[in-house]
Amino acid sequence: MLYPTLWRTSAAPSIWDELSSARRDMDRAFDRFFHQPGTQVMSPWVPAVDVREDENEIHVATELPGLAPDDVHVTVEKGVLTITGEKKQEMQEGKEEGNYHLFERRFGRFERSFTLPRTVNADQVKARFEQGVRTITLPKAESAKPRKVQIEANERR
């Protein structure tokens, strides 16, 4: 019975040895790049969102640094709140002076969608934009708000 050998019998490397060596070199290069302290793999930009609820409303705050109010669109349709927009990379025509040593800001189109509870009054949604934060206020329907129930007492004598 023949078994594959784990060593080469000839001194000249085969094409498979060269391909294997190239693969190991690429793996090491990727490991060095992606696993160095302080390096991050760049992912698409998705703005951070906070959702807060009180007894009368739901508040959705979205961080949108570098965007103007007209760059962001808010829609409510069929019980879904959708926030869309695009953050464009600032490029200057011609040759830039200097080289980038670190580039962490993210750019691109984004879309965030949230399914709303049926208790939201979609006709009265309000949005405001202040200091790079878009705040959306979703009022609750009157039937969804907590109400105090008066307790009647039967007095027996």
N, C-alpha and C positions, 0 to 999 in steps of 0.2 A: 504494500500500500504506500502511496506517495503522500507526503505531508508538505505544506508550503514551508519554506525556510524563512527564518527571521533575520537572516544576514545575507548580504550580497556575495555572490561568488566572483563577480568581475570588479575591476578597479574603477571602471567608467560609470558615472551615475546614469541611471535610466531617466527617461522622460517623466516617469512616475515619481522618482526621487526628487526631481526638480519642482514638479507641481506640488508635492507634499511640503517641500521646503518653503515655497512661495506662500502656500496657505498658512503655514505656521508664522511666517513673517508678518502677513496681513493680520492674523489674529492678535499677535503681540502689539502691532501698531494700533489697532482698534482698542485693545485693552488699555494701553497707555493713554489714549485720547479720552475715552469715556470714563475711566475710573480714576483720573487724577483728582486730588483734592481741589475744590474750587471750580471744577468744570461742570457744566450742566449740558444735557442734551436739550437743544432748543425744540420746543413744542409749539403748536399753534397758540395764538393768543386767545385766552378766554377770560373776560373780566370777572372779578370776584363779586359775589352777590350775597347780601344779608337779607333774610326774610324774618320780619318781626310781626307778631300779632298782638293786638290788645282787644278789649271787648267790643270796640266799634269798627276797627279797620285792620287791614293787613298792609304792612309797609314793606316794599321791596327797594333796597338801596343797591345800586350798581356803581362800582368804581370805574370811571372812564377818564383817566388822566390823558391830557393832550387832545381831547376831542371837544368839538364845539357842540352846542345843543342840536344844531341841524344835522350833525353827523350820526345821530342816534334816532331810531324809530321804535315806537312802542305801539303794539296792536293787541286788542283783546277780541278773540273770535272763537266762537263755539267752546267757551269755557277754558281757553288757553291764552295765557299772557305770553307774548313774544317780544323780546328786546333784540333788535338787530342794529348793526352799524359796521363801520370800517375805519380802522386806524391806519393811516397811510405813512409809509416810511418817508422821512424827510431827506430828500436827495437834492444835491446842488449840481447844477450844470458845470461841466468843466472838471479840471483836476482839483481834487481836494488836497489841502495842505495836511501833511502828517499821515500817520497810519493808526488804525484802530488796534488797541491792545486787548480790549474787552468789549463785547457787544452783547448786552443782555436784554435790551428793550425789544419787545415783541410787537409785530405789526400784522395786519391782515383783517379779513372780514370775520365777524363773529355773529352768532345767533344763540340766544338762551331762551328756552321755552319752559313754562311752568303751568301745570294743570291746576286750575283754580277750583276751590270748593264751590258747590252750588249756592252757598250762602252769600257769595259776593254779588254786589249790585254792579254789573258790568257797565251800565249806562252812566255811572257817576265816577268813573276812574279818573284820577288826576295825576299829572306828572310835573315835576319841577327839576331844574338842573342848577346845582349850586356847588362851586369849588370842585369841579370834576366828578361830582356824584349825582347820578340821576336817581331821584326818589319817586317811586310810584306809590300812590295811595289808593287802595282798593276798599271802598266802604262796604260794610256788611249790610245785608238786607235787614230790615227791622225785625223780621221773624227769627233771625239768627242771633240777635243781640240778647244777652242775658236780661232777664227782667225779675223784679222782686215780686214775690207772690205774697199777698196779704193773707195771714192766717186768721181764720175766724175762730173765736172761742165760744163754746156753748157754756153758758153759766147756768148751773143747776142749783137750786136752793131747796 
